[in-house]
Amino acid sequence: MKILDWYLWKSTLQGLIVAWLALVMLDLFFAFIGELESVNDQYTSFKAMIYLIYTLPARFYQFFPTATLIGSLLGLGNLAANSEFIAMRAAGYSIRGIIFSVLKLGVLLTILTFMVGEWVVPVSDLQARNYLATLKNKNIYLVSEAGLWVKQKDNIIHIAKVWSEEKLDDVTVYSMKADRSGLDKILRAKSVIATKNGWQLDQVEKIQFEEKQVNLEALKQINDADLLDAQILKIAAMQPEQLSGSALRKIIKHQKENALKSDKFELAYWKRFSVPMSTLVMLILAMPFLFGSQRSGGTGQRVFIGIVVGIAFFLLNRVLNELGIVYGIPPIISAFLPLLLFLIVSLWMLRRIR
């Protein structure tokens, strides 16, 4: 059975890698064409390609479930076309045993996909945003979980949380003396909100450095028209898909505690689980097309139909995610509904196999 496992796994992985690379490279090509519209003397086509290379882990992660379906159909489809499944069954291996063998690989791929989405994708996306940020503004640097360092005139500003272009949390402003001999003052604000007249700093702690003493003062509110350049925050504003599951949990908790909307963060959080699980469902979905009756059409026809179904899953998943946010559908339903629908269809089709 171990020999059979390895043989089925090898065939599945060969098709998966081919389909995976094809989907990602196609997506990368169209993304590069889109980036060419923003190319200028500072942001050249070469730099655009470097930026897109940073985004590759996220693209591989996004297309993995669809590639799993198409790849398994391509790889295992060759076995079906050469009647190798019939030979396996003649040797005493049941359809259920063959499917179980492939699904063991699916469990490993599901775990691997989750690990990539949790630890690799957020880091690579952060590097991509840092690279793009340094091209547009040399005085800003993004750190983990959307932290941000900004140099603005005589101030060095650290922002722990960039919720949007209008809402910041845990902001510290280090003001240098005019002669650059040291710190003049430090402002720590619990939150900063954009207003028509600039920026409003709430719950501020002010530390003023005098020649012979340090003064500490607590202020309820301070207004500063020139605290930050609004264009900087367009670069640094958080995208939920670029955060790890642990970071998303913290943000969701914060949003709910402060009576703020958390739908898009919750959707991104649940997708951290639904995307890896989609990998396993796609393998289950591939099985009926591989073991279907020969009277229902040739192997090539069934593989083609399976590929169309995989693309349909990818598109349906995206559409339902967006509609869920627009129409107020609970994020957990938006994230898992396409998965459940295709799982039910897959199991129903499997029951019809003889």
Summary of the structure (lengths in Angstrom):
residues: 354
radius of gyration: 26.2
end to end distance: 21.6
largest distance: 93.0
contacts: 1110
relative contact order: 0.11
helix: 65%
strand: 18%
